[in-house]
Amino acid sequence: MKTLMNKLKPARIFRLFKQKTKEVKLLIIAFILIGIGLVGSALIVTDFGNIDVMKIVIPTENGQWVAADLYKPKSATRDNKAPAVVVVPGFQRTRETQTNMGLELARRGIVTVVIDPYAQGDSSSSFSSQAATTEGYGAMAMVEYIYSTPNMNYVDKTRIGMTGHSAGGNAALRSAQKFGFEVIDGEREQSKLKAIYVSGYVLTFTENALASVRSNVGMDYPYFDEGAFRNSYADNPDLHDGDMRTALESITLVNSGLTQNGQSAIDVVEMGRIYGSPHNQTMRMVFNVRDLHALQIYNSESTANMLRYFEIALDYDMDLSPNNQTYMIKEVFTGLCLLVVSCSCLASGGFC
């Protein structure tokens, strides 16, 4: 043991390092930096051991399956049940692209399931040609699983939420419709989805689509969204097509909740205001972050808006400020790994 400790003395290690060739020294440094990046990233994404992160796969309809990352706060137990939120990435995006939502929600004690949408990542393809609309990209099945399985006895089944970006936002809205119909048809008193949050998507915010929703609904649409030219008032020269204060889609969303709550309709939306009531699933809340479509989900303000919304919509007190976010630190560590590997490839003439 004593001999081993002598070999590991810093001075001896440094002398051995100096004896190596330049190439070997650089290789050793590269491995050390990659190790730092990997360990640092793992510590952040698990909140220094306060969150268990694991991959799960559930079977769904027609022999299909959904893969997901489960972020389980250690504070969530059978005796201390926590809300749950399903996260749905957008078109051609996998669960890794929305690690920030899984991490930041779980840091606040919310069980989070970030799925691979059908035909993306590790999930199966779907027999449906409109998987986002008819199956919520697999999110509908995930909500059913969370609600019914005894395996997740640490989840408060009355406080299940969903959020999605872009096409994932459409999946969230369609899921709210599906579970809303169960309430309308008298199968249940309250929707299995207590709240949804849609980012970067407003195309289906119509009176017809929202009529069956029996969930709290929040939305955040980028002011400079590249797809805003498709919005209802895009051809009006007096209005900015990405301004949610005057957009028909955001006005329709808010009025859908006010009507269900027996309140008068509005014609201009105030950003960040609570409309309707979170207690009877008529709450509506609109944000309009100043960003582009593709960058919105990595915008810390947009993430903070989502956290503020779910704190109210799920009736759950969060100990951390919405602006207390560590996701970008994780990205710094991941970026360190990427930089070192890229430099190593270039240094070796592109052969890795």
MIMI-362403 format. One record per residue (C-alpha): x, y, z. Coordinates in Angstrom, 1 decimal. Example, Ala and Ser with C-alpha at 12.3 -4.5 7.8 and 13.67 -1.06 7.14 Angstrom:
BEGIN
<r><east>12.3</east><north>-4.5</north><up>7.8</up></r>
<r><east>13.7</east><north>-1.1</north><up>7.1</up></r>
***
This chain:
BEGIN
<r><east>0.0</east><north>0.0</north><up>0.0</up></r>
<r><east>2.8</east><north>2.4</north><up>0.9</up></r>
<r><east>4.6</east><north>1.6</north><up>-2.4</up></r>
<r><east>1.4</east><north>2.4</north><up>-4.3</up></r>
<r><east>1.0</east><north>5.7</north><up>-2.5</up></r>
<r><east>4.6</east><north>6.7</north><up>-3.4</up></r>
<r><east>3.9</east><north>6.0</north><up>-7.0</up></r>
<r><east>0.8</east><north>8.3</north><up>-6.9</up></r>
<r><east>2.6</east><north>11.2</north><up>-5.4</up></r>
<r><east>2.0</east><north>14.4</north><up>-7.5</up></r>
<r><east>5.8</east><north>15.0</north><up>-8.0</up></r>
<r><east>6.3</east><north>11.5</north><up>-9.3</up></r>
<r><east>3.3</east><north>11.8</north><up>-11.6</up></r>
<r><east>4.6</east><north>15.1</north><up>-12.9</up></r>
<r><east>8.0</east><north>13.6</north><up>-13.7</up></r>
<r><east>6.5</east><north>10.8</north><up>-15.6</up></r>
<r><east>4.3</east><north>13.2</north><up>-17.5</up></r>
<r><east>7.4</east><north>15.3</north><up>-18.5</up></r>
<r><east>9.1</east><north>12.2</north><up>-19.9</up></r>
<r><east>6.3</east><north>11.6</north><up>-22.4</up></r>
<r><east>6.3</east><north>12.8</north><up>-26.0</up></r>
<r><east>4.3</east><north>15.9</north><up>-27.0</up></r>
<r><east>1.7</east><north>13.8</north><up>-28.6</up></r>
<r><east>1.2</east><north>11.6</north><up>-25.6</up></r>
<r><east>1.0</east><north>14.6</north><up>-23.3</up></r>
<r><east>-1.7</east><north>16.2</north><up>-25.4</up></r>
<r><east>-3.6</east><north>12.9</north><up>-25.4</up></r>
<r><east>-3.4</east><north>12.7</north><up>-21.7</up></r>
<r><east>-4.6</east><north>16.3</north><up>-21.3</up></r>
<r><east>-7.5</east><north>15.5</north><up>-23.7</up></r>
<r><east>-8.6</east><north>12.5</north><up>-21.7</up></r>
<r><east>-8.5</east><north>14.6</north><up>-18.5</up></r>
<r><east>-10.5</east><north>17.4</north><up>-20.0</up></r>
<r><east>-13.1</east><north>14.9</north><up>-21.4</up></r>
<r><east>-13.3</east><north>13.3</north><up>-18.0</up></r>
<r><east>-13.9</east><north>16.7</north><up>-16.4</up></r>
<r><east>-16.6</east><north>17.4</north><up>-18.9</up></r>
<r><east>-18.4</east><north>14.1</north><up>-18.5</up></r>
<r><east>-18.3</east><north>14.2</north><up>-14.7</up></r>
<r><east>-19.4</east><north>17.9</north><up>-14.6</up></r>
<r><east>-22.2</east><north>17.3</north><up>-16.9</up></r>
<r><east>-23.4</east><north>14.2</north><up>-15.0</up></r>
<r><east>-23.3</east><north>16.1</north><up>-11.7</up></r>
<r><east>-25.4</east><north>19.0</north><up>-13.1</up></r>
<r><east>-28.0</east><north>16.8</north><up>-14.8</up></r>
<r><east>-28.6</east><north>14.8</north><up>-11.6</up></r>
<r><east>-28.5</east><north>18.0</north><up>-9.5</up></r>
<r><east>-25.5</east><north>16.6</north><up>-7.5</up></r>
<r><east>-27.4</east><north>13.3</north><up>-6.7</up></r>
<r><east>-30.8</east><north>14.8</north><up>-5.9</up></r>
<r><east>-32.3</east><north>13.5</north><up>-9.2</up></r>
<r><east>-32.4</east><north>10.0</north><up>-10.5</up></r>
<r><east>-32.2</east><north>9.9</north><up>-14.3</up></r>
<r><east>-33.1</east><north>6.7</north><up>-16.1</up></r>
<r><east>-34.3</east><north>5.5</north><up>-19.5</up></r>
<r><east>-37.7</east><north>3.9</north><up>-19.7</up></r>
<r><east>-39.6</east><north>2.2</north><up>-22.5</up></r>
<r><east>-43.3</east><north>1.6</north><up>-22.4</up></r>
<r><east>-45.4</east><north>-0.5</north><up>-24.9</up></r>
<r><east>-48.2</east><north>1.4</north><up>-26.6</up></r>
<r><east>-51.0</east><north>0.7</north><up>-29.1</up></r>
<r><east>-50.5</east><north>-1.4</north><up>-32.2</up></r>
<r><east>-47.3</east><north>-3.0</north><up>-31.0</up></r>
<r><east>-45.6</east><north>0.5</north><up>-30.8</up></r>
<r><east>-43.4</east><north>1.8</north><up>-28.0</up></r>
<r><east>-42.3</east><north>5.0</north><up>-26.5</up></r>
<r><east>-38.8</east><north>5.6</north><up>-25.1</up></r>
<r><east>-38.2</east><north>8.4</north><up>-22.6</up></r>
<r><east>-35.8</east><north>9.8</north><up>-19.9</up></r>
<r><east>-37.4</east><north>9.8</north><up>-16.5</up></r>
<r><east>-36.2</east><north>12.5</north><up>-14.1</up></r>
<r><east>-37.3</east><north>11.5</north><up>-10.6</up></r>
<r><east>-36.5</east><north>13.8</north><up>-7.8</up></r>
<r><east>-35.4</east><north>11.9</north><up>-4.7</up></r>
<r><east>-37.9</east><north>14.0</north><up>-2.7</up></r>
<r><east>-40.8</east><north>12.3</north><up>-4.7</up></r>
<r><east>-41.8</east><north>9.2</north><up>-2.7</up></r>
<r><east>-44.9</east><north>7.1</north><up>-2.0</up></r>
<r><east>-45.5</east><north>9.2</north><up>1.1</up></r>
<r><east>-44.6</east><north>12.5</north><up>-0.5</up></r>
<r><east>-46.2</east><north>12.4</north><up>-4.0</up></r>
<r><east>-45.1</east><north>15.0</north><up>-6.6</up></r>
<r><east>-46.7</east><north>16.3</north><up>-9.8</up></r>
<r><east>-45.5</east><north>14.9</north><up>-13.1</up></r>
<r><east>-44.9</east><north>16.6</north><up>-16.4</up></r>
<r><east>-44.5</east><north>14.9</north><up>-19.8</up></r>
<r><east>-42.2</east><north>16.8</north><up>-22.2</up></r>
<r><east>-42.7</east><north>16.4</north><up>-26.0</up></r>
<r><east>-39.9</east><north>17.6</north><up>-28.4</up></r>
<r><east>-40.8</east><north>19.0</north><up>-31.8</up></r>
<r><east>-40.5</east><north>17.5</north><up>-35.3</up></r>
<r><east>-37.4</east><north>15.5</north><up>-35.8</up></r>
<r><east>-36.1</east><north>16.2</north><up>-32.3</up></r>
<r><east>-35.2</east><north>13.6</north><up>-29.7</up></r>
<r><east>-35.5</east><north>13.7</north><up>-25.9</up></r>
<r><east>-31.9</east><north>14.9</north><up>-25.6</up></r>
<r><east>-32.8</east><north>18.3</north><up>-27.1</up></r>
<r><east>-35.0</east><north>19.1</north><up>-24.2</up></r>
<r><east>-32.9</east><north>18.0</north><up>-21.3</up></r>
<r><east>-33.2</east><north>21.6</north><up>-19.9</up></r>
<r><east>-36.9</east><north>21.1</north><up>-19.2</up></r>
<r><east>-36.4</east><north>17.7</north><up>-17.6</up></r>
<r><east>-33.6</east><north>19.1</north><up>-15.4</up></r>
<r><east>-35.2</east><north>22.4</north><up>-14.3</up></r>
<r><east>-38.6</east><north>20.8</north><up>-13.5</up></r>
<r><east>-37.0</east><north>18.0</north><up>-11.6</up></r>
<r><east>-34.8</east><north>20.4</north><up>-9.6</up></r>
<r><east>-38.0</east><north>21.8</north><up>-8.3</up></r>
<r><east>-39.4</east><north>18.5</north><up>-7.2</up></r>
<r><east>-41.6</east><north>17.6</north><up>-10.3</up></r>
<r><east>-41.3</east><north>14.2</north><up>-11.8</up></r>
<r><east>-40.5</east><north>14.7</north><up>-15.5</up></r>
<r><east>-40.7</east><north>12.3</north><up>-18.4</up></r>
<r><east>-39.0</east><north>13.6</north><up>-21.6</up></r>
<r><east>-40.1</east><north>11.3</north><up>-24.5</up></r>
<r><east>-38.8</east><north>10.5</north><up>-27.9</up></r>
<r><east>-41.8</east><north>11.2</north><up>-30.2</up></r>
<r><east>-42.9</east><north>8.4</north><up>-32.5</up></r>
<r><east>-40.4</east><north>7.8</north><up>-35.3</up></r>
<r><east>-37.7</east><north>9.8</north><up>-33.5</up></r>
<r><east>-34.9</east><north>8.7</north><up>-31.3</up></r>
<r><east>-35.5</east><north>5.3</north><up>-29.6</up></r>
<r><east>-39.3</east><north>5.2</north><up>-30.0</up></r>
<r><east>-41.0</east><north>3.1</north><up>-32.6</up></r>
<r><east>-42.7</east><north>4.5</north><up>-35.7</up></r>
<r><east>-46.4</east><north>4.9</north><up>-35.7</up></r>
<r><east>-49.1</east><north>3.4</north><up>-37.9</up></r>
<r><east>-50.8</east><north>6.8</north><up>-37.9</up></r>
<r><east>-49.9</east><north>9.3</north><up>-40.6</up></r>
<r><east>-50.7</east><north>12.1</north><up>-38.1</up></r>
<r><east>-49.1</east><north>10.8</north><up>-35.0</up></r>
<r><east>-48.9</east><north>14.2</north><up>-33.3</up></r>
<r><east>-52.6</east><north>14.8</north><up>-33.8</up></r>
<r><east>-54.0</east><north>11.3</north><up>-33.2</up></r>
<r><east>-51.5</east><north>10.0</north><up>-30.6</up></r>
<r><east>-49.7</east><north>13.0</north><up>-29.3</up></r>
<r><east>-46.5</east><north>11.6</north><up>-30.7</up></r>
<r><east>-46.8</east><north>8.9</north><up>-28.0</up></r>
<r><east>-47.5</east><north>11.4</north><up>-25.2</up></r>
<r><east>-51.1</east><north>10.4</north><up>-24.7</up></r>
<r><east>-50.0</east><north>6.8</north><up>-24.0</up></r>
<r><east>-47.4</east><north>8.1</north><up>-21.6</up></r>
<r><east>-50.0</east><north>10.1</north><up>-19.6</up></r>
<r><east>-52.2</east><north>7.0</north><up>-19.5</up></r>
<r><east>-49.2</east><north>5.0</north><up>-18.2</up></r>
<r><east>-48.3</east><north>7.5</north><up>-15.5</up></r>
<r><east>-51.9</east><north>7.8</north><up>-14.4</up></r>
<r><east>-52.6</east><north>4.0</north><up>-14.2</up></r>
<r><east>-49.4</east><north>2.3</north><up>-13.3</up></r>
<r><east>-48.6</east><north>1.4</north><up>-9.7</up></r>
<r><east>-44.9</east><north>1.6</north><up>-10.6</up></r>
<r><east>-45.1</east><north>5.4</north><up>-10.3</up></r>
<r><east>-46.8</east><north>5.6</north><up>-6.9</up></r>
<r><east>-44.7</east><north>8.6</north><up>-6.1</up></r>
<r><east>-46.7</east><north>10.7</north><up>-8.6</up></r>
<r><east>-49.8</east><north>12.8</north><up>-7.6</up></r>
<r><east>-52.1</east><north>11.5</north><up>-10.3</up></r>
<r><east>-54.4</east><north>14.6</north><up>-9.9</up></r>
<r><east>-51.5</east><north>16.9</north><up>-11.0</up></r>
<r><east>-50.2</east><north>15.6</north><up>-14.4</up></r>
<r><east>-49.1</east><north>18.2</north><up>-16.9</up></r>
<r><east>-47.6</east><north>18.2</north><up>-20.4</up></r>
<r><east>-45.4</east><north>20.6</north><up>-22.4</up></r>
<r><east>-44.2</east><north>20.5</north><up>-26.0</up></r>
<r><east>-42.4</east><north>22.7</north><up>-28.4</up></r>
<r><east>-43.5</east><north>23.3</north><up>-32.0</up></r>
<r><east>-45.1</east><north>20.0</north><up>-33.3</up></r>
<r><east>-44.7</east><north>18.8</north><up>-29.7</up></r>
<r><east>-46.9</east><north>21.7</north><up>-28.7</up></r>
<r><east>-49.6</east><north>20.5</north><up>-31.1</up></r>
<r><east>-49.2</east><north>17.0</north><up>-29.5</up></r>
<r><east>-49.8</east><north>18.6</north><up>-26.0</up></r>
<r><east>-53.0</east><north>20.4</north><up>-27.3</up></r>
<r><east>-54.3</east><north>17.3</north><up>-29.0</up></r>
<r><east>-53.7</east><north>15.4</north><up>-25.7</up></r>
<r><east>-55.7</east><north>17.9</north><up>-23.8</up></r>
<r><east>-58.5</east><north>17.5</north><up>-26.3</up></r>
<r><east>-58.5</east><north>13.7</north><up>-26.0</up></r>
<r><east>-58.6</east><north>13.8</north><up>-22.2</up></r>
<r><east>-61.1</east><north>16.7</north><up>-22.3</up></r>
<r><east>-63.6</east><north>14.6</north><up>-24.2</up></r>
<r><east>-63.5</east><north>12.0</north><up>-21.4</up></r>
<r><east>-64.8</east><north>14.8</north><up>-19.1</up></r>
<r><east>-67.4</east><north>16.0</north><up>-21.6</up></r>
<r><east>-68.7</east><north>12.5</north><up>-22.2</up></r>
<r><east>-69.1</east><north>12.0</north><up>-18.4</up></r>
<r><east>-66.4</east><north>9.4</north><up>-18.0</up></r>
<r><east>-64.5</east><north>11.5</north><up>-15.5</up></r>
<r><east>-65.0</east><north>14.6</north><up>-13.5</up></r>
<r><east>-61.6</east><north>16.0</north><up>-14.1</up></r>
<r><east>-59.2</east><north>15.6</north><up>-17.0</up></r>
<r><east>-56.2</east><north>13.4</north><up>-16.5</up></r>
<r><east>-54.2</east><north>16.3</north><up>-17.8</up></r>
<r><east>-54.5</east><north>19.1</north><up>-15.3</up></r>
<r><east>-52.3</east><north>21.5</north><up>-17.3</up></r>
<r><east>-50.5</east><north>21.8</north><up>-20.7</up></r>
<r><east>-47.9</east><north>24.4</north><up>-21.8</up></r>
<r><east>-47.4</east><north>25.0</north><up>-25.6</up></r>
<r><east>-44.3</east><north>26.7</north><up>-26.9</up></r>
<r><east>-43.6</east><north>27.8</north><up>-30.5</up></r>
<r><east>-47.0</east><north>26.7</north><up>-31.8</up></r>
<r><east>-50.4</east><north>28.4</north><up>-32.3</up></r>
<r><east>-51.8</east><north>27.0</north><up>-35.6</up></r>
<r><east>-54.5</east><north>24.9</north><up>-34.0</up></r>
<r><east>-55.5</east><north>27.5</north><up>-31.4</up></r>
<r><east>-59.0</east><north>27.7</north><up>-32.9</up></r>
<r><east>-62.4</east><north>27.8</north><up>-31.2</up></r>
<r><east>-63.2</east><north>24.3</north><up>-32.5</up></r>
<r><east>-60.0</east><north>22.8</north><up>-31.2</up></r>
<r><east>-60.1</east><north>24.5</north><up>-27.8</up></r>
<r><east>-63.8</east><north>23.8</north><up>-27.2</up></r>
<r><east>-63.1</east><north>20.3</north><up>-25.8</up></r>
<r><east>-60.0</east><north>21.2</north><up>-23.7</up></r>
<r><east>-60.6</east><north>20.8</north><up>-20.0</up></r>
<r><east>-57.1</east><north>21.6</north><up>-18.8</up></r>
<r><east>-55.3</east><north>24.7</north><up>-17.8</up></r>
<r><east>-53.4</east><north>26.0</north><up>-20.9</up></r>
<r><east>-50.3</east><north>28.2</north><up>-21.1</up></r>
<r><east>-48.4</east><north>29.2</north><up>-24.2</up></r>
<r><east>-45.2</east><north>31.0</north><up>-25.1</up></r>
<r><east>-44.7</east><north>32.1</north><up>-28.7</up></r>
<r><east>-41.5</east><north>33.7</north><up>-30.0</up></r>
<r><east>-42.0</east><north>37.2</north><up>-31.1</up></r>
<r><east>-39.7</east><north>36.6</north><up>-34.1</up></r>
<r><east>-40.9</east><north>33.1</north><up>-34.9</up></r>
<r><east>-40.1</east><north>32.3</north><up>-38.5</up></r>
<r><east>-43.4</east><north>30.5</north><up>-38.9</up></r>
<r><east>-45.5</east><north>33.5</north><up>-37.9</up></r>
<r><east>-46.3</east><north>34.3</north><up>-41.5</up></r>
<r><east>-48.9</east><north>31.5</north><up>-41.2</up></r>
<r><east>-50.8</east><north>33.2</north><up>-38.4</up></r>
<r><east>-54.2</east><north>34.6</north><up>-38.9</up></r>
<r><east>-53.3</east><north>38.3</north><up>-38.9</up></r>
<r><east>-50.0</east><north>37.9</north><up>-40.9</up></r>
<r><east>-51.4</east><north>39.8</north><up>-43.8</up></r>
<r><east>-52.5</east><north>42.8</north><up>-41.7</up></r>
<r><east>-49.9</east><north>45.6</north><up>-42.2</up></r>
<r><east>-50.9</east><north>47.3</north><up>-38.9</up></r>
<r><east>-50.1</east><north>44.2</north><up>-36.8</up></r>
<r><east>-46.9</east><north>42.3</north><up>-36.2</up></r>
<r><east>-47.6</east><north>38.6</north><up>-37.0</up></r>
<r><east>-45.7</east><north>37.4</north><up>-33.9</up></r>
<r><east>-47.2</east><north>39.8</north><up>-31.4</up></r>
<r><east>-49.4</east><north>37.7</north><up>-29.1</up></r>
<r><east>-51.1</east><north>40.7</north><up>-27.6</up></r>
<r><east>-53.2</east><north>41.1</north><up>-30.7</up></r>
<r><east>-52.9</east><north>37.7</north><up>-32.4</up></r>
<r><east>-56.2</east><north>36.0</north><up>-33.1</up></r>
<r><east>-54.8</east><north>32.7</north><up>-31.8</up></r>
<r><east>-53.8</east><north>34.0</north><up>-28.4</up></r>
<r><east>-57.0</east><north>35.9</north><up>-28.0</up></r>
<r><east>-59.0</east><north>32.8</north><up>-28.9</up></r>
<r><east>-57.0</east><north>30.7</north><up>-26.4</up></r>
<r><east>-57.7</east><north>33.2</north><up>-23.6</up></r>
<r><east>-61.4</east><north>33.5</north><up>-24.4</up></r>
<r><east>-61.8</east><north>29.7</north><up>-24.5</up></r>
<r><east>-61.0</east><north>29.7</north><up>-20.8</up></r>
<r><east>-62.9</east><north>32.8</north><up>-19.9</up></r>
<r><east>-66.0</east><north>31.4</north><up>-21.6</up></r>
<r><east>-65.8</east><north>28.2</north><up>-19.6</up></r>
<r><east>-65.3</east><north>30.2</north><up>-16.4</up></r>
<r><east>-68.3</east><north>32.4</north><up>-17.1</up></r>
<r><east>-66.3</east><north>35.6</north><up>-17.7</up></r>
<r><east>-66.5</east><north>38.2</north><up>-20.4</up></r>
<r><east>-64.3</east><north>37.9</north><up>-23.5</up></r>
<r><east>-61.3</east><north>40.1</north><up>-24.2</up></r>
<r><east>-59.8</east><north>41.5</north><up>-27.4</up></r>
<r><east>-56.2</east><north>42.3</north><up>-26.3</up></r>
<r><east>-54.1</east><north>39.8</north><up>-24.3</up></r>
<r><east>-51.9</east><north>41.0</north><up>-21.4</up></r>
<r><east>-48.7</east><north>39.0</north><up>-21.3</up></r>
<r><east>-48.1</east><north>37.0</north><up>-18.2</up></r>
<r><east>-51.5</east><north>37.6</north><up>-16.8</up></r>
<r><east>-53.6</east><north>34.8</north><up>-15.3</up></r>
<r><east>-57.0</east><north>34.5</north><up>-17.1</up></r>
<r><east>-59.7</east><north>32.2</north><up>-15.8</up></r>
<r><east>-59.0</east><north>30.0</north><up>-12.8</up></r>
<r><east>-56.4</east><north>27.3</north><up>-12.2</up></r>
<r><east>-58.7</east><north>25.5</north><up>-9.8</up></r>
<r><east>-61.3</east><north>24.5</north><up>-12.4</up></r>
<r><east>-58.9</east><north>24.0</north><up>-15.3</up></r>
<r><east>-60.0</east><north>27.2</north><up>-17.1</up></r>
<r><east>-56.7</east><north>29.1</north><up>-16.5</up></r>
<r><east>-55.0</east><north>30.6</north><up>-19.6</up></r>
<r><east>-51.6</east><north>32.4</north><up>-19.6</up></r>
<r><east>-49.7</east><north>33.8</north><up>-22.5</up></r>
<r><east>-46.1</east><north>34.8</north><up>-23.0</up></r>
<r><east>-44.2</east><north>36.2</north><up>-26.0</up></r>
<r><east>-40.5</east><north>35.7</north><up>-25.5</up></r>
<r><east>-38.3</east><north>37.8</north><up>-27.9</up></r>
<r><east>-36.5</east><north>35.0</north><up>-29.7</up></r>
<r><east>-36.6</east><north>32.8</north><up>-32.8</up></r>
<r><east>-38.5</east><north>29.5</north><up>-33.1</up></r>
<r><east>-35.5</east><north>27.1</north><up>-33.0</up></r>
<r><east>-33.8</east><north>28.9</north><up>-30.2</up></r>
<r><east>-36.8</east><north>29.4</north><up>-27.9</up></r>
<r><east>-36.4</east><north>26.1</north><up>-26.0</up></r>
<r><east>-32.9</east><north>27.1</north><up>-24.9</up></r>
<r><east>-33.9</east><north>30.6</north><up>-23.9</up></r>
<r><east>-33.7</east><north>31.0</north><up>-20.1</up></r>
<r><east>-36.6</east><north>33.5</north><up>-20.1</up></r>
<r><east>-38.8</east><north>31.0</north><up>-21.9</up></r>
<r><east>-37.8</east><north>28.3</north><up>-19.5</up></r>
<r><east>-38.6</east><north>30.6</north><up>-16.6</up></r>
<r><east>-42.0</east><north>31.4</north><up>-18.1</up></r>
<r><east>-42.8</east><north>27.6</north><up>-18.2</up></r>
<r><east>-41.8</east><north>27.2</north><up>-14.6</up></r>
<r><east>-43.9</east><north>30.2</north><up>-13.5</up></r>
<r><east>-46.9</east><north>28.7</north><up>-15.3</up></r>
<r><east>-46.6</east><north>25.2</north><up>-13.9</up></r>
<r><east>-46.2</east><north>26.5</north><up>-10.4</up></r>
<r><east>-49.6</east><north>28.1</north><up>-10.7</up></r>
<r><east>-51.4</east><north>25.7</north><up>-13.0</up></r>
<r><east>-50.4</east><north>22.5</north><up>-11.0</up></r>
<r><east>-50.9</east><north>24.3</north><up>-7.7</up></r>
<r><east>-47.4</east><north>23.4</north><up>-6.6</up></r>
<r><east>-45.0</east><north>25.6</north><up>-4.6</up></r>
<r><east>-41.5</east><north>25.7</north><up>-6.0</up></r>
<r><east>-38.7</east><north>26.4</north><up>-3.7</up></r>
<r><east>-36.4</east><north>27.8</north><up>-6.4</up></r>
<r><east>-36.8</east><north>31.0</north><up>-8.3</up></r>
<r><east>-37.7</east><north>30.4</north><up>-12.0</up></r>
<r><east>-34.5</east><north>32.2</north><up>-12.9</up></r>
<r><east>-32.3</east><north>29.8</north><up>-10.9</up></r>
<r><east>-31.3</east><north>27.6</north><up>-13.8</up></r>
<r><east>-28.2</east><north>25.3</north><up>-14.1</up></r>
<r><east>-28.8</east><north>23.8</north><up>-17.5</up></r>
<r><east>-26.4</east><north>26.0</north><up>-19.3</up></r>
<r><east>-23.6</east><north>25.0</north><up>-16.9</up></r>
<r><east>-24.3</east><north>21.4</north><up>-18.0</up></r>
<r><east>-23.9</east><north>22.6</north><up>-21.6</up></r>
<r><east>-20.6</east><north>24.2</north><up>-20.9</up></r>
<r><east>-19.3</east><north>20.8</north><up>-19.7</up></r>
<r><east>-20.8</east><north>19.1</north><up>-22.7</up></r>
<r><east>-19.2</east><north>21.7</north><up>-24.9</up></r>
<r><east>-15.8</east><north>21.2</north><up>-23.3</up></r>
<r><east>-16.0</east><north>17.5</north><up>-24.4</up></r>
<r><east>-17.1</east><north>18.4</north><up>-27.9</up></r>
<r><east>-14.3</east><north>21.0</north><up>-28.2</up></r>
<r><east>-11.6</east><north>18.6</north><up>-27.0</up></r>
<r><east>-12.7</east><north>15.8</north><up>-29.3</up></r>
<r><east>-13.0</east><north>18.1</north><up>-32.3</up></r>
<r><east>-9.5</east><north>19.5</north><up>-31.7</up></r>
<r><east>-8.1</east><north>16.0</north><up>-31.3</up></r>
<r><east>-9.6</east><north>15.0</north><up>-34.6</up></r>
<r><east>-8.1</east><north>18.1</north><up>-36.3</up></r>
<r><east>-4.7</east><north>17.5</north><up>-34.7</up></r>
<r><east>-4.7</east><north>13.9</north><up>-35.9</up></r>
<r><east>-5.4</east><north>15.0</north><up>-39.5</up></r>
<r><east>-9.1</east><north>14.2</north><up>-39.3</up></r>
<r><east>-8.6</east><north>10.5</north><up>-38.5</up></r>
<r><east>-10.4</east><north>9.5</north><up>-35.2</up></r>
***
